[in-house]
Amino acid sequence: MSKTLIDFILQLADTNFILAQRNSEWCAHGPILEQDIAITNISLDLLGQARNFYQYSANIINTHKESGTSEIPRVSEDSLAYLRTERDFKNLLICELPNEDWAQTILRQFLYSIFQFGLYEQLQKSIDAPLAAIAEKSIKETTYHVKWSSEWVIRLGDGTEESHARMERALQNLWPYTGEFFIPADYEKGLIDVVALKKNWIEKVYAVLMEATLQKPAESVYMHRGGKEGAHTENLGFMLAEMQYLQRTYPGATW
């Protein structure tokens, strides 16, 4: 069994899963009905992508379990999502940060979606057929996420004095977490080209920030890291306590 591949797929699943949960907190609390529905639909897209990656991970693990080459217990998409601890999760740190306000939620989705689009572009060419298929399906949804979040970044950044100030504050808060996108964990090496990803991401992000009249962040900003290896902020523990409560209280519960 390729532990490297499993860890990589779990990182993709965990990141989408946690961001889906964060975005879903806006359900019934969005600034206007149309955007309440939009952010909720994006949450569902991310959750669907997470499920595809969890299912694929579970299939690989269970196949090797059945062949007697692994001591890892049989797993399912539910157990991977609801029965792992904070240290087991490999999601990017930026996705577990609190929403704060609409500006921060929008900017985080934009920064991540641009990265995610470039990542899926690469994964579509993967020699791993199931991984390439998931990327091909997911990139269609991510195309909309990029368009929607980009328009909102420009709208708020080049909007009122208050909306501009909130976007600037969100940029200062979130930018130090973007470096983790391009700091490869050991299990990512050889699977993605982070140099090409970063070049593409920088070009697209800076173009939108300029149109939004937002200040380009300093290159010397300290970048947080560790999420890919299981070192998280305190926020993830609180999230998982809420998300995993039912499954841990009533083991084996099903719909």
Secondary structure, DSSP 4 states (H G I P E B T S, - for coil): --HHHHHHHHHHHHHHHHHHHHHHTTTTTSSSHHHHHHHHHHHHHHHHHHHHHHHHHHHHHHHHHHTT---SPP--HHHHHHS--GGG----GGGGS---SHHHHHHHHHHHHHHHHHHHHHHTT-SSHHHHHHHHHHHHHHHHHHHHHHHHHHHHHTS-HHHHHHHHHHHHHHGGGTGGGGS--GGGBTTB-HHHHHHHHHHHHHHHHHHTTPPPPPTT------GGGT---HHHHHHHHHHTHHHHHSTT---
